[in-house]
């Protein structure tokens, strides 16, 4: 179900314990101060329960490819996904991977000073040091040779990636990788999908970055198409 995720061996951070958690369709790679598998499973079950019960009463939450409005009183994770969908002009489920990563990561921060939760290319991070992340961009010559360096930050943050050439996620574009840096994994995931939908050819990179940088809460953007790369924001590209 989860395909080849050997790239996970590239995101191991020194000093942290690495473990995997699988609950139904959710498969997380987690790094923390110690093995927190049980705590992580509980968090994933809880946030999935919120989402699954909301879908039972509101099926369009799962199927809509355009923004929707919340109905009645809803859990926080539902409100965040719907709001992110509105900001990015996509359906709320475009943010599900990032949302689960963030919900789980925040739960684990009660037990660990540092946490990295990766959910199929969408990452929630709280790190006490500078971190370099490798970009997987399918057949692009820049794939696995280009990294994003994020300096030490006091607050958690997220890097979420969408691709039109790799993975099972729905994309109408042809980008090899669109990576969004934000304080919110929910917003980053939705925006990666949204901007990825707009990339058809290398000439689209600049105009799509100009669209993305206007969205409040977006801290950085990296877009890779073939041998071309575009960059904006509070991040640095490093050669690996």
N, C-alpha and C positions, 0 to 999 in steps of 0.2 A: 504493500500500500504506500509506503513512504519513499520508495525509490532509493537511489544511491545517494547517501548523505555523507560520503567520505570526506567532504569539505569540513566536516565538524572537527576533524583532527587538526585543522589549521587555526582553530579559535580557542585552543587550550591556553589558559592563563596561569602562569607560575604561581604556586602557593594555594591554589584553589582545588577543591575536590570535584571531580566530574561524574555525573550520573545522568541516566536517561529515564524519562517517565512517559508511559503510553496509556492513554485513556480514550477508548473508542478511536475516533479519527484524529485525536490530538497526540502528537509525538514531540516531546520537548527534550532538548539537550540543555542541561543545567550545570552551572558551576557555582559553588558556594564555599563558605569556610569549612563545611563538613557535609556529609551525606544527609540530605533532608528529603529523601524520597517520599516518606510518609506524609510530611507536611505539604509537599508539592502535589501529590495525588489528591489530597483533601481540597486544596485550592482549585485544581483543575475541575474536580467533580462539582464543586460549588458554583464556579462561574459557568460551566456547561449547563448546570441545572437551571440557572437564571435564564440562559439563552434558549434552551430547549422548551421550557415552560412558556416563555413569551411567544415563541414560534407556534406553539399549540393553539394559542388564542389569536395570533396575528401571523398567518402563514406568509403574508407578503414580506415580512421582515427577512425571510430566508430567500425569497425569489426575486425581489425587486432589484433592478439594475440602476435605478434612479433614486434620489433621496426620498425618504418618507418622513412622516411626523409620528411622534410618540403618541400612543393612545393610553389615556388614564395614567395611573401611577405605575412607574416601571423602575426596576433596579438600576443602580448607577451605571453598570456596564452597558446596559441597553441604551440609556440616555447618551452615553459617550459615543457609542457606535453610530447612533442616529445623527448626532450632531456632527461627527466627523464626516459622515456621508454627505451631509448638507454642505459642509465646507469644501469638500472635494468633488461634489456633484456626482456621487456614485451611490449605489445601494449600501446599506449598513453592513452587510456581510463582507464587503471588501475590507473591512477592518477587523475581522474575527481573529486572525492569527496574531496580529499585534496586540489585540485586546486581551487574549488569553495569556500571552507572554507577560504583559504588564501586570495583570491581575495576580498571576502566580508569583512574579518577581517581587511585588510589593508585599505579598504574604510572607515570602521567605526572608525579607529584610528584617522581620521581627526576630529572626533567629541567626542572621548572618550579616556581617558588616559589608560584605561585597557579594554581589549576585550577578550572574549573566544567564539569561533565559533565551534560548534560540528556538524559534518555532518556524521551521521551513524558510529560513532567510530573514525572518523578522525577529529583531533582537531587542530585549530590554536589559539595560545595564546600570549597575551601580558599582563603580570602580574607584578605588583610592589612588589610582595612578594613571599615567598616560596609557592609552590602549590603541593598538593598530589592528584594524579589521581588514581581512582579505575580501575582495569582490569577485564572486563567481559570475562570469558573464558569458557562459556557454562557449560558442566557437570564436568569440572575439579574441584577437591576439593579446588583448589587455587582460583577459580573464586569468585570475589567480596570480597575476604579475603586478596588479595595482592594488594598493591598500589605502584605507582612510585612517588618518591619525587624528584621534580625539584627545585633547589634553585632559588632565585631571579636572573633574567637575564635582562640586559638592553635592549636587542633586542627581538623581537618576535621569537617564535619557534613553533614547531609542534610535536604532538604525533599522529601517525596514526597506526591503528590496522587492521590486516586481520585475518580471521579465516576460516578454512576448515570445521568447524563443526557447525557454526552458521552464520545467515545472508544470504542475497541474492547474494552477490558478488561472482564472479567466482573464484574458487580456485581448483587447482589440488592436493593440499596437505591435510593433516589431522591434522594440528596444531589446538589447541583450541584457541590460540592467538599468533600472532606475532606483537609486537609493536615496532615501529621505532621512535627514537628521532632525530630530525634534525632541522636546521634553516629553511628548505623548506618543507612545507606541500605537495607540488607536488612530490618532491623526496621521502619523507617519505611514502606517499601512494603507489607509484610505487614499492618501495623496500619492503614494507610489503607484497604486493601481490607476488612479486618475491620470497622472502625467504619463505613465507608461502607455495608456490608451492612445495618446496623441503622437507618439513617435512612430513614424512610418519609414523615415529615411534620415541620414545624418544631418541634412539641412534643417531638420525640425528641432534639433537640440537647443539652439539659442532661444528660439521663441517659446519653447516649452518651459525652459528655466525661467524666463521672464514672467510666465504665468504663475509658476509655483512660488516664486519669491515674494509674491504679493499676498500670499495667504498667511494670516497671523498664526504664529506658533511654529512655522517652518524655519529651522536654523541653518539648514544646509541641503544642497541637492547635488548629486552626481548622476550623470546620464552617460551610458556607454552604448554606442551603436557601431558595429563593425570595429574599425580601428580608430574611431573618433570618440572623444570624451569631452564632456562639458562639466564645469564645476562652478558652484556658487555657495557662499556662506562661510560659517565659522568652522571650516574643516580644512585639512591639508591632505593632498594626495602624495603618497610615497611609493617609490618603485620597490618591489619585493624581489 
